[in-house]
């Protein structure tokens, strides 16, 4: 599932919210993949606080949250969260990093900054509460903006159909803390921020088959990685079916998708809601 407007922009079983994914057999009529997204970001982080959160000029570019660090008043800290698409975790992480590097070259060519140097790119582990760590990427950068030399770090990750990017920039020569304190700040922001999506992305498709094909692409046991497909093998007993449904519900909601209403805002977070038109989220582009 890919966000249609994103291409245009680059060219120019219940959960905590009492929402149970709907189910359907086969390929009946579906709701829009995502109708609304609730973007939640932390108000306070270790050593800093949220200044503002706003939608970018194009809906495809999502939202930008601005933070201030008490100990580093000259630092610029931003959290960007924008549509990425319905992708397997590993592929999503790879895609958002590749597209981030492309975006840097675009920004350089249009004059957003000059003398760009892209340094190291490395895997970056992000702990999540109650879930396996998320694998993102960290990139070391230097540049000049308005005659001001800057040292910068960027950390990107993919989760809940969205790209999450933390960018931290400081005047050149004041960057000794970026790879220690900066890493901790990025892990907190990327671990606490989330996107909750309302729409057809919470629909579970039940498919009955005779045998489960070995090595089914994108499948974990009889349930897809995002939880949206359950293969019901004819030989499965009632306990196995219940386990598959339970697994599906957990994966769908871990993927940030809800059928009936968005979850409540957690204490200590601020929310910005993005609303989409039918067709904004379209079929996956390989």
Phi, psi and omega per residue, in radians:
X1 nan 2.129 -3.090
X2 -2.091 2.571 3.125
X3 -1.431 2.032 -3.016
X4 -1.078 -0.780 -3.052
X5 -1.115 -0.431 -3.138
X6 -1.014 -0.729 3.122
X7 -1.096 -0.674 3.124
X8 -1.144 -0.720 -3.109
X9 -1.119 -0.732 3.137
X10 -1.240 -0.581 3.099
X11 -1.293 -0.707 3.102
X12 -1.894 nan nan
X13 nan 1.110 -2.803
X14 -2.069 2.640 3.102
X15 -1.749 -2.931 -3.070
X16 -1.134 -0.382 -3.127
X17 -1.752 0.230 -3.141
X18 1.041 0.607 3.121
X19 -1.874 2.157 3.124
X20 -1.902 2.200 3.135
X21 -1.010 2.416 3.060
X22 -1.358 2.820 3.119
X23 -2.206 2.763 3.068
X24 -2.660 2.714 3.070
X25 -1.726 2.267 3.041
X26 1.259 -2.552 -3.019
X27 -2.045 1.021 3.083
X28 -1.269 -3.125 3.133
X29 -1.082 2.395 -3.101
X30 -2.116 2.698 2.986
X31 -1.246 2.909 2.998
X32 -0.968 2.476 -3.066
X33 -0.948 -0.868 3.026
X34 -2.325 2.176 3.116
X35 -1.690 -0.715 3.094
X36 -2.460 2.589 3.004
X37 -2.212 2.254 3.035
X38 -1.715 2.027 3.135
X39 -1.734 2.018 -3.114
X40 -1.936 2.266 3.132
X41 -2.254 2.624 3.135
X42 -1.219 2.462 3.108
X43 -1.364 -0.692 3.128
X44 -2.188 2.450 3.044
X45 -2.224 2.982 3.134
X46 -1.035 1.978 3.092
X47 1.426 0.144 -3.103
X48 -2.762 3.076 3.139
X49 -2.642 2.748 3.119
X50 -1.257 2.333 3.057
X51 -1.655 -0.815 -3.089
X52 -2.855 2.749 2.989
X53 -2.335 2.363 -3.068
X54 -2.576 2.733 3.041
X55 -1.384 2.469 3.075
X56 -1.242 2.975 -3.044
X57 -1.084 -0.515 3.084
X58 -2.040 2.372 -3.098
X59 -0.966 -0.593 -3.126
X60 -1.111 -0.364 -3.110
X61 -1.588 0.014 2.993
X62 1.212 -2.393 -3.067
X63 -2.184 2.784 3.115
X64 -2.254 2.141 3.072
X65 -1.861 2.282 -3.091
X66 -1.838 2.346 3.141
X67 -2.158 2.677 3.052
X68 -2.073 2.362 3.100
X69 -1.839 2.137 -3.052
X70 -1.060 -0.714 -3.074
X71 -1.430 -0.173 -3.085
X72 -2.374 1.262 -3.056
X73 -1.101 -0.365 -3.140
X74 -1.556 -0.045 -3.115
X75 -1.411 2.563 3.043
X76 -1.934 2.056 -3.092
X77 -2.167 2.077 -3.120
X78 -2.228 2.534 2.990
X79 -2.085 2.045 3.118
X80 -1.851 2.350 3.087
X81 -2.322 2.083 -3.029
X82 -2.540 2.698 -3.084
X83 -1.001 2.388 3.128
X84 -2.141 -0.701 3.125
X85 2.225 2.897 3.131
X86 -1.526 1.720 -3.039
X87 -2.337 2.686 2.966
X88 -1.008 2.636 -3.020
X89 -0.952 -0.867 -3.076
X90 -1.116 -0.764 3.134
X91 -1.162 -0.695 3.119
X92 -1.072 -0.761 3.118
X93 -1.087 -0.714 3.124
X94 -1.140 -0.778 -3.096
X95 -1.100 -0.804 -3.080
X96 -1.150 -0.577 3.076
X97 -1.202 -0.772 3.117
X98 -1.062 -0.756 -3.120
X99 -1.229 -0.531 3.067
X100 -1.118 -0.786 3.133
X101 -1.099 -0.701 3.085
X102 -1.075 -0.744 -3.113
X103 -1.098 -0.563 3.096
X104 -1.104 -0.740 3.136
X105 -1.163 -0.667 3.087
X106 -1.082 -0.808 -3.140
X107 -1.085 -0.656 3.101
X108 -1.123 -0.761 -3.068
X109 -1.200 -0.528 -3.141
X110 -1.595 0.051 3.009
X111 1.549 0.261 3.104
X112 -1.075 -0.660 3.018
X113 -2.635 2.962 -3.082
X114 -2.219 2.941 3.059
X115 0.925 0.738 -3.128
X116 -1.214 2.293 3.012
X117 -2.208 2.067 3.088
X118 -1.638 2.027 -3.124
X119 -1.589 -2.282 -3.065
X120 -1.240 2.596 2.983
X121 -2.220 2.170 -3.056
X122 -2.522 2.741 3.077
X123 -1.133 2.599 -3.067
X124 -2.438 2.035 -3.108
X125 -1.471 2.365 -3.106
X126 -2.181 1.908 3.119
X127 -1.147 2.477 3.075
X128 -2.177 2.450 3.130
X129 -1.224 2.157 3.075
X130 1.257 0.299 -3.127
X131 -2.600 2.897 3.091
X132 -1.156 2.597 3.119
X133 -0.984 2.571 3.112
X134 -1.643 2.419 3.097
X135 -1.746 2.046 3.072
X136 -2.049 -2.753 3.130
X137 -2.401 2.569 3.070
X138 -2.099 2.360 -3.136
X139 -2.218 2.329 3.094
X140 -1.653 2.298 -3.047
X141 -2.372 2.671 2.882
X142 -2.431 2.661 -3.054
X143 -2.887 3.086 3.024
X144 -2.255 2.278 3.115
X145 -2.272 2.119 -3.120
X146 0.919 0.791 3.113
X147 1.258 0.022 -3.139
X148 -1.708 1.990 3.054
X149 -1.195 2.373 -3.096
X150 -2.260 2.504 2.894
X151 -1.837 2.458 -3.009
X152 -2.540 2.692 2.997
X153 -2.282 2.559 3.065
X154 -2.336 2.360 3.111
X155 -2.150 2.230 -3.123
X156 -2.205 2.640 3.114
X157 -2.632 2.838 3.108
X158 -2.170 2.236 3.037
X159 -2.846 2.622 3.028
X160 0.971 0.679 3.104
X161 1.225 0.155 -3.077
X162 -2.188 2.696 2.959
X163 -1.635 2.384 3.098
X164 -2.073 2.219 -3.106
X165 -2.351 2.232 3.006
X166 -1.862 2.256 3.094
X167 -2.171 2.207 -3.112
X168 -2.232 2.095 -3.088
X169 -2.234 2.491 3.118
X170 -2.431 2.762 3.049
X171 -1.014 2.429 -3.141
X172 -0.963 2.404 -3.099
X173 1.712 -0.198 3.117
X174 -2.068 0.697 -2.986
X175 -1.981 0.177 -3.067
X176 -1.090 -0.461 -3.079
X177 -1.570 -0.128 -3.014
X178 -1.096 -0.614 -3.046
X179 -1.596 0.045 3.052
X180 -2.061 -1.252 3.120
X181 -1.094 -0.658 3.137
X182 -1.101 -0.723 3.103
X183 -1.052 -0.727 -3.132
X184 -1.142 -0.702 3.099
X185 -1.098 -0.784 -3.133
X186 -1.090 -0.743 -3.141
X187 -1.099 -0.684 3.132
X188 -1.167 -0.811 -3.124
X189 -1.124 -0.823 -3.098
X190 -1.219 -0.509 3.135
X191 -1.389 -0.536 -3.072
X192 -1.663 -0.504 3.124
X193 -1.213 2.623 3.141
X194 -2.695 2.787 3.042
X195 -2.143 2.176 3.076
X196 -1.970 2.244 -2.972
X197 -2.037 2.326 3.122
X198 -1.856 2.234 3.091
X199 2.594 -2.784 -3.080
X200 -1.194 -0.175 3.089
X201 -1.137 -0.227 3.092
X202 -1.631 0.000 3.137
X203 -1.282 2.290 3.100
X204 -1.826 2.205 3.126
X205 -1.695 2.155 3.103
X206 -1.731 2.187 -3.134
X207 -2.234 2.174 -3.141
X208 -1.660 2.222 3.138
X209 -2.345 2.905 -3.122
X210 -1.358 -0.792 3.132
X211 -2.444 2.644 3.104
X212 -1.425 2.037 -3.111
X213 -1.050 2.422 3.104
X214 -1.168 2.402 3.095
X215 1.125 0.591 -3.139
X216 -0.949 2.133 -3.078
X217 -1.020 2.269 3.070
X218 1.295 0.132 -3.075
X219 -1.881 2.470 3.002
X220 -2.030 1.908 -2.982
X221 1.015 -2.375 -3.140
X222 -1.579 0.122 -3.055
X223 -2.084 2.362 3.131
X224 -1.173 2.822 -3.084
X225 -1.018 -0.660 3.136
X226 -1.529 -0.022 3.090
X227 1.429 0.000 -3.002
X228 -1.499 -0.127 3.113
X229 -2.291 2.243 3.027
X230 -2.077 2.154 3.041
X231 -1.644 1.909 3.139
X232 -1.575 1.833 3.129
X233 -1.349 2.403 -3.054
X234 -1.004 -0.460 -3.104
X235 -1.518 -0.040 -3.102
X236 -1.212 2.384 3.090
X237 -1.539 3.088 -3.050
X238 -1.071 -0.686 -3.138
X239 -1.116 -0.710 -3.139
X240 -1.172 -0.645 3.111
X241 -1.148 -0.774 3.115
X242 -1.072 -0.697 3.120
X243 -1.127 -0.709 3.120
X244 -1.102 -0.741 3.140
X245 -1.142 -0.753 3.118
X246 -1.075 -0.748 3.101
X247 -1.089 -0.727 3.137
X248 -1.058 -0.828 -3.135
X249 -1.031 -0.804 -3.125
X250 -1.067 -0.736 -3.111
X251 -1.250 -0.681 3.119
X252 -1.052 -0.823 -3.080
X253 -1.326 -0.526 3.012
X254 -1.121 -0.497 3.093
X255 -1.419 0.088 3.030
X256 1.409 0.424 -3.057
X257 -1.993 2.367 -3.100
X258 -2.398 2.474 -3.011
X259 -1.532 -0.614 -2.920
X260 -1.991 -0.735 3.080
X261 -2.704 2.706 -3.140
X262 -1.300 2.622 3.094
X263 -1.160 2.762 3.106
X264 -1.149 2.722 3.082
X265 -1.241 2.254 3.117
X266 -1.260 2.583 3.097
X267 -1.041 2.359 -3.138
X268 1.574 0.071 3.117
X269 -2.077 2.748 3.032
X270 -2.119 2.463 -3.016
X271 -1.979 2.493 2.972
X272 -2.269 2.240 -3.066
X273 -1.813 2.248 3.036
X274 -1.800 2.313 3.126
X275 -2.024 2.344 -3.033
X276 -2.005 2.686 3.043
X277 -1.513 2.687 3.053
X278 -0.978 2.327 3.129
X279 1.659 -0.190 3.095
X280 -1.082 -0.676 3.061
X281 -1.741 2.027 -3.049
X282 -2.058 -3.047 -3.127
X283 -1.031 2.642 -3.113
X284 -1.085 2.451 3.042
X285 -1.880 2.089 3.141
X286 -1.450 nan nan
